Every structure is written in structure tokens, then in C-alpha cells.
Amino acid sequence: MSTRLPSTGNRDAVLDELADGPELDVLVVGGGVTGAGIALDAVSRGLRTAIIEAQDWAGGTSQWSSKLVHGGLRYLQQLDFKLVAEALRERELLLDSLAPHLVKPVPFLYPITHRGWERPYVAAGIGLYDTLAHVGAKNATMPIQRHLGMKGVKEAFPDIKEGTMVGAIKYWDGKVDDARLVLTLVRTAARLGATAVTRAKAVSFPQDASGRVSGAVVRDLETGRERTIRAKTVITATGVWTEKTQDLAGADGGLKVLASKGIHIIVPRERISGESGLILQTEKSVLFVIPWERYWIIGTTDTPYHQELSTPVATSADIDYVIEHANVVLDKPLTRDDVIGTYAGLRPLLQPGTKGDEQSTKISREHTVTEVLPGLVAIAGGKLTTYRVMAEDAVDLALGARAKELPSVTAKTPLLGADGYLPLTRQAAALGAKYGWTEQQVIRMLDRYGSAISEITELVDERPELAAPLQGAPAYLRAEIVHGCTHEGALHLEDLFDVRTRLTWEAPNHGLDAVEEIADLAAEALGWDQARRDAEVRAYRARCEAQDAAAAIADEPTAAAVRSEVPGVVEAVARTVG
């Protein structure tokens, strides 16, 4: 069993084997965090498992989140104690044992704006938050809250505007590269024997004589070829596409979801002086100012969305909204010129009735799993932090009575790279000296790959020139681009910019300073000829131009139309290379 995901050279063979081989126990449709978690849960119970995704891994909602692993103070305010306690337990598992290389503690300041009653009120709430996090935890990872006056606030966040608060409570949550988490879940499932294929879309769900769904007809979007994959149970985890997926089976019932758009802006780390994050209440949502290594992530919005699901964009109105609300507390106000990147995503929120214009902020984020038809299970709702619980519930329902005989073991299954991660952090300087990297470069890679950094060093051992940073994006090594192709299943240039790195939004101008260099590395790794390489570059540039054009438009439908005019990468490349 290999952790290498299928790529250009072996996708056809992998899909043929799925179609011609034994019937699967579980076929998962949807490669976001929930689907990836389901694949890992199923295969770790000993079930013959495959997962398909119509885009790239995390291609929909899961790569566009606020990058937080948290219980959700917002839900505590709504008295949703069960959801908060569940999420905090999952946060502790990820931090402590499942993915300590990916999930890290991050401090936040909760502003106190009134003297007297507000501090004890907020302290009680965050105190309950901390208590729920520590209940049942043998060695709780997070510190408990600290009370700060204005002197302490200015030390933690020097760029706080005078007069916007009288103090703060400092508390801790978790942060994660969401796309990296999804990719690691998929590779962990593959290591245990699951088959995982991207750009493979379920187009129908055939049924046997009894009316039970018997698998899926899957279209390879790279070639257009269709194959039938047989499975005892199909589990769909397609987020905002849930209803469209259910319609493929001709189901009368099923889950209903509301698509809610959230956008974030990226600002250089040096632009704002501060070590802690901020959590701010707005009239529509919660605004996070989140510190990362080289930048700040600021967001989010929460608005109903009715445009093309595959291409949400941050409009100029969205960007101005986030800047305006961040500037309420920033001593040096942000402008549009400070924004080096943006991203937009859609949350799949469960909706009890028919679709309408209800405020999405009032709809529960708890998940629901149901059998839409015999043999077809659907799951929707929830949040990134609770992906493992959602996955367990989905596989339990699929197994029925057998679930007691085959209970989930994912709470005790560390993700790829977790084993040996901590000892390696203490060897970072020595490892860096061997390859000409700084200790900080090694730590950054350990926080992306964990002990699987050995895959990077093996590439460098074979080709020492890959040890060098990208000239146009020095935060990444040349080896990481090759690794994205050889080990992580990248098929297109945009896969490398969106998921294997995050250059599409964390670098100015969508990382285009590095596009030619990355295209050369990808072309060699994936066997592209010059025509294909150039087509990939044109497709990525066109997408970036469309996003920038949309970001200059305030009106949502107009901005969405501008973005959706640019074809997807598969179609764009096919047009130019025949």
C-alpha cells in the first residue's frame, strides 16, 4: 500500500481496477474534509474503500475556511453546549495525537469594551469554554484564559486603536492549513488501502432490481471516459452540492442545504504589529484577525449565495466590508493596497425547509446523516473541526448493525506525518545543516509534512538541485513542487497553487512571479510537452485575471458572472492541446 496518490501516469489503471475489481464496501463521493474523513474511517475499519472527487482534494468548501480548529465561542453564545463540547474534544485530539504537525495553538484577544459587568460576563463564558476543553483531557494542550488590561493588550497587539476597548481576555484556539489537512487525511486513507482519485465525477447512481443503489457511474473528467464502480454503499459528502448529488439518484427526499458565502483577505504580517489574533463581533458574523507565519488572515463574511457554486468570488463590497470592520480596532487603518490576496468559499449549512433568503447565521451547524435511498447515504452540515465525528456517524449508518462489530478507530489513528514529528522538531537544526536549509525552513516543512518530510529529503538526495527555494516564491522549495506531483496527486498547475501550496492567495499577484518556474518543474514531473505546459500556464493566468476583475465589482451576480466566464482548468487545457 502506498501513500502516493494517483497522478497522470497511473490514473487510467487505477480507475480500471476500481471498475473491474471486486465490489467495494464503501464508495465515498466528495473529497473535502468530511469525505476524506469518511474514507479514512471506513478503510481503518477494514472496509474495501474508494473516494472520488470531481475537482481537486479540498476543491470546494474545505480549502476556503477560516483555517481554525475551534469549539466556536459563537455557538456557546447560542447555548449550543453539545456542539461546542464535541468540537473542543476533537480539537484536543488533533493537537495532542492525531495531527500535532498540522494543528497549532493560536492566542486570541476577546475585547472588553465596557467597564464593570462585561468582563465577568465574558470571563464566565470563556471560562466555560476552557472547562469544556479540559473535561476528560489527560493533558490538556491549551492554556486557560488570561485577563489583560490595556497595558497587556498593547503588549500583545501594539496596533490596537486607542479607545476601542478597555481591556481583553486572552484565550487559545487552534489553527490549521485546511487543504493540507484534507490532503493528509486522503493520503492516510491511501496508506491503509483506500483508493483515491480526483477529477472523477459521479454522474448517476444505478440501482439493482430491488431499488438499492449499487454503485456509481463515474466520469473521468480528464478523458471523458465513464466507468461503473460497484459498491455495497455509496456515501455522499458533497457539501453545497448535496441536493444536486441526491438528484442524480432520483431521490424524492434527502438533505437540504443553504450555501453561505464567506470571504477572507490576506495582509502581510509586517503590516500589523501584533502577536495574538483578534475575535470581533460584527452585525453579520464574527471577524477573525488570525496571525500566520508570513501574513494575517482576516475574515469572514456570512451571506446567502445563489450564484454558480463552483466559482464563488470575493467582490469589492465583500473586501471593503472586511477592511472596514478590521479598521474599527486597528491603529493604522488598512486599505485595498495592503491586501495581497483574497479567497471565497461556500459553507453548506443545513436548512430545515425549502430554500429561501433566511439569514444563514441562524441555521444550525450540526450535521445530519441520512439514508436517501437504500444503499445511498448522505451527510451535510457540521464544521471542519468535527470532521472525524461526522465521518464516524456516516460509516456507522452505512454499516447498520455491523457498526458494533466494527467500531471506529480514528480517534486512535494518527494522520500521516504525526508519528515521529516531535523528535524531528528537535533535530531541525541538524537536518537543515545537512541540506543547506535554515532551522526555520525545516520547522516550516515539518509543520506541513511532519515525519513525511523524509519524502522531501529523498527527492533532494536523488536530485540535489531540488533543495533550492523557488526563486519567485522562496517560502517553498523546488522539491515541494515535485513532491506535489509525485506523491500528492497534483494533475494541473492550479492544483499546485491552490492546495499543495497556497500561493494563489498567500502571495501577491496570485504567486504569478513563480508560475513559469513551477510550470517547468510540473512539466518534467508529469510528462507534459511544451504545448500542455503552456496551456496550463495560460489557464492559470486567465483564472487569476478573472478573479481580479470580479474583485473590482461590488455586485455579486455581475462579479460571479465575470468569474464563471473563464472555463475550468480541464476544459481550458483540453481546448488548447486538443
Residue, then its C-alpha position, 0 to 999 in steps of 0.5 A: m500500500s502506498t501513500r502516493l496518490p494517483s497522478t497522470g501516469n497511473r490514473d487510467a489503471v487505477l480507475d480500471e481496477l476500481a471498475d473491474g475489481p471486486e465490489l467495494d464496501v464503501l464508495v465515498v463521493g466528495g473529497g473535502v474534509t468530511g469525505a476524506g474523513i469518511a474514507l479514512d474511517a471506513v478503510s481503518r475499519g477494514l472496509r474495501t474503500a474508494i473516494i472520488e472527487a470531481q475537482d481537486w482534494a479540498g476543491g470546494t468548501s474545505q480549502w476556503s475556511s477560516k483555517l481554525v480548529h475551534g469549539g466556536l465561542r459563537y455557538l456557546q453564545q447560542l447555548d449550543f453546549k453539545l456542539v461546542a463540547e464535541a468540537l473542543r474534544e476533537r480539537e484536543l485530539l488533533l493537537d495532542s495525537l492525531a495531527p500535532h504537525l498540522v494543528k497549532p495553538v493560536p492566542f486570541l484577544y476577546p475585547i472588553t469594551h465596557r467597564g464593570w459587568e462585561r468582563p465577568y460576563v465574558a470571563a464566565g463564558i470563556g471560562l466555560y469554554d476552557t472547562l469544556a476543553h479540559v473535561g476528560a483531557k489527560n493533558a490538556t494542550m491549551p492554556i486557560q484564559r488570561h485577563l489583560g488590561m490595556k497595558g497587556v493588550k498593547e503588549a500583545f497587539p501594539d496596533i490596537k486603536e486607542g479607545t476601542m476597548v478597555g481591556a481583553i481576555k486572552y484565550w487559545d484556539g487552534k489553527v490549521d492549513d485546511a487543504r493540507l489537512v484534507l490532503t493528509l487525511v486522503r493520503t492516510a486513507a491511501r496508506l491503509g488501502a483506500t483508493a483515491v482519485t480526483r477529477a472523477k465525477a459521479v454522474s448517476f447512481p444505478q440501482d439493482a432490481s430491488g431499488r438499492v443503489s449499487g454503485a456509481v457511474v463515474r466520469d473521468l473528467e480528464t478523458g471523458r471516459e465513464r466507468t461503473i464502480r460497484a459498491k455495497t454503499v455509496i456515501t455522499a459528502t458533497g457539501v453545497w452540492t448535496e441536493k444536486t448529488q441526491d438528484l442524480a439518484g432520483a431521490d424524492g427526499g434527502l438533505k437540504v442545504l443553504a450555501s453561505k458565502g464567506i470571504h477572507i483577505i490576506v495582509p502581510r504580517e509586517r503590516i500589523s504589529g501584533e502577536s495574538g489574533l483578534i475575535l470581533q463581533t460584527e452585525k453579520s458574523v464574527l471577524f477573525v484577525i488570525p496571525w500566520e507565519r508570513y501574513w494575517i488572515i482576516g475574515t469572514t463574511d456570512t451571506p446567502y449565495h445563489q450564484e454558480l457554486s463552483t466559482p464563488v468570488a470575493t467582490s469589492a463590497d465583500i473586501d471593503y466590508v472586511i477592511e472596514h470592520a478590521n479598521v474599527v480596532l486597528d491603529k493604522p487603518l488598512t486599505r485595498d493596497d495592503v491586501i495581497g490576496t483574497y479567497a471565497g468559499l461556500r459553507p453548506l449549512l443545513q436548512p430545515g425547509t425549502k430554500g429561501d433568503e433566511q439569514s444563514t447565521k441562524i441555521s444550525r451547524e450540526h450535521t445530519v446523516t441520512e439514508v436517501l435511498p437504500g444503499l445511498v447515504a448522505i451527510a451535510g452540515g457540521k464544521l471542519t473541526t468535527y470532521r472525524v465525528m461526522a465521518e464516524d456517524a456516516v460509516d456507522l449508518a452505512l454499516g447498520a448493525r455491523a457498526k458494533e462489530l466494527p467500531s471506529v478507530t480514528a480517534k486512535t489513528p494518527l494522520l500521516g506525518a504525526d508519528g515521529y514529528l516531535p523528535l524531528t522538531r528537535q533535530a531541525a537544526a541538524l537536518g537543515a545543516k545537512y541540506g543547506w536549509t535554515e532551522q526555520q525552513v525545516i520547522r516550516m516543512l515539518d509543520r506541513y509534512g511532519s515525519a513525511i518530510s523524509e519524502i522531501t529529503e529523498l527527492v533532494d538526495e536523488r536530485p540535489e538541485l531540488a533543495a533550492p527555494l523557488q526563486g519567485a516564491p522562496a517560502y517553498l522549495r523546488a522539491e515541494i513542487v515535485h513532491g506535489c506531483t509525485h506523491e500528492g496527486a497534483l494533475h494541473l498547475e492550479d492544483l499546485f497553487d491552490v492546495r499543495t501550496r497556497l500561493t494563489w492567495e498567500a502571495p501577491n499577484h496570485g504567486l504569478d512571479a513563480v508560475e513559469e518556474i513551477a510550470d517547468l518543474a510540473a512539466e518534467a514531473l508529469g510528462w507534459d510537452q511544451a504545448r500542455r505546459d503552456a496551456e496550463v500556464r495560460a489557464y492559470r493566468a486567465r483564472c487569476e485575471a478573472q478573479d481580479a476583475a470580479a474583485a473590482i465589482a461590488d455586485e455579486p451576480t455581475a462579479a460571479a458572472v465575470r468569474s464563471e466566464v473563464p472555463g475550468v482548468v480541464e476544459a481550458v487545457a483540453r481546448t488548447v492541446g486538443 
